[in-house]
């Protein structure tokens, strides 16, 4: 027979402690807005050179502003936006990528080591592309071959990185059974599985 006192306590404990939600906030709103704004302006910049120069320049200057914002947000943002774990994750990137061959992904709420490496590569290439693009419209560097070539190659490298990023995100979504693009829209990811 059930003890009514114990049953009553258990019931009141369950009522006082609602179950934890299945997801938790990870990506803050400024970071998500930055991510999608960067996506839009990089694509605009990539499809508009030599045809819509004003729009191309506007997109390029906006990318410069977005890169500066991300660098600042790496120090001022919320937990998963900050760069404090970046060096540790970068050091772990080679072994992490190697372990993906066995479909071992580990569990990271923020950037995994491959994502950290992509962030650094993307920010570096975006900075080179945007700055050399801005240099091309100055009197000093207009028509200078190495500035034009650096801009062209770094812009192409950005698109290659974008493609690798999209493929990697899809692959990790499949391996971890979690919709990572949706997480960059909602800001929420599944809680750590025990």
CORPE-V895655 format. One record per backbone hydrogen bond with DSSP energy under -1.0 kcal/mol. CO is the residue of the C=O (numbers start at 1). NH is the residue of the N-H. If there is no record, write none. Layout:
CO,NH  CO,NH
This chain:
3,7  4,8  5,9  6,10  7,11  8,12  9,13  10,14  11,15  12,16  13,17  22,191  24,189  28,32  29,33  30,34  31,35  32,36  33,37  34,38  35,39  36,40  37,41  38,42  39,43  40,44  41,45  42,46  43,47  44,48  48,51  48,52  52,56  53,57  54,58  55,59  56,60  57,61  58,62  59,63  60,64  61,65  62,66  63,67  64,68  65,69  66,70  67,71  68,72  69,73  70,74  72,75  72,76  73,77  74,83  78,81  78,82  83,86  85,89  86,90  87,91  88,92  92,96  93,97  94,98  95,99  96,100  98,101  99,102  99,104  100,103  112,116  113,117  114,118  115,119  116,120  117,121  118,122  119,123  120,124  121,125  122,126  123,127  124,128  125,129  126,130  127,131  128,132  129,133  130,134  131,135  132,136  135,138  138,142  141,144  144,148  145,149  146,150  147,151  148,152  149,153  150,154  151,155  152,156  153,157  154,158  155,159  156,160  157,161  158,162  159,163  160,164  161,165  162,166  163,167  164,168  165,169  166,170  167,171  168,172  169,173  170,174  171,175  172,176  173,178  178,180  179,183  180,184  182,185  182,186  183,187  187,26  187,27  189,24
